[in-house]
Amino acid sequence: MDASISNDEMEQHMHHQIIEDLSGYFNLPVDQVVPVYEQELAFLGSVARVRNYLPILVRRRVKVLLSR
């Protein structure tokens, strides 16, 4: 995972865990999930007023995108 996702080590770990969970759920390599996750995180992060729920919202959006 790209270190630019977050500067906070705990937040990085949370994002990495979500990516691994999505990878397992969809039976896809992590390398295929990371770009989708990063793109959605960048988009939602740019418009989010409250960042506390960002991982949850990103996870939901990525799950929808990968299920198509």
Residue pairs with C-beta under 8 A, 6 or more apart in sequence:
1 12
1 15
1 16
1 19
1 30
1 34
1 38
2 34
2 38
3 12
5 11
5 12
5 15
5 38
5 41
6 12
6 15
11 55
14 55
15 37
15 41
15 55
18 37
18 55
18 58
18 59
19 30
19 33
19 34
19 37
20 30
21 59
22 28
22 33
22 37
22 59
22 62
22 63
22 66
23 29
23 30
23 32
23 33
25 63
26 33
26 66
26 67
28 66
33 62
33 66
36 62
36 65
36 66
37 58
37 62
40 58
40 61
40 62
40 65
41 54
41 58
44 54
44 57
44 58
44 61
45 51
45 54
48 54
48 57
